[in-house]
Amino acid sequence: MSSVLNEREAARMLGLSVRTLQTWRRVGGGPRYVSLSRRAIRYRIADIEEWMDQRVAQNTTEAEQNRREYTSRESENKNVKHLAQR
């Protein structure tokens, strides 16, 4: 099993606020996470690193294209999960 971080540690690793991670969990867009319970959220270091690797860019145009691709892909994944729950 890979090492895990709580949301405060994950936020520190990413240089973001805990609130940003909470928002991303609600609306999508952040790294994958593990929900042990409603209040026990964990982030696997490997998932954070993979998420960061997917966002590497050499210029702002490439960064914007990557952002659009990942936003679109995450939206599609949510739709598939929603349909599967029906």
Beta strands, then each sheet from edge to edge (+ up, - down):
strand 1: 4-6
strand 2: 34-35
strand 3: 41-44
sheet 1: 1+ 3- 2+
end
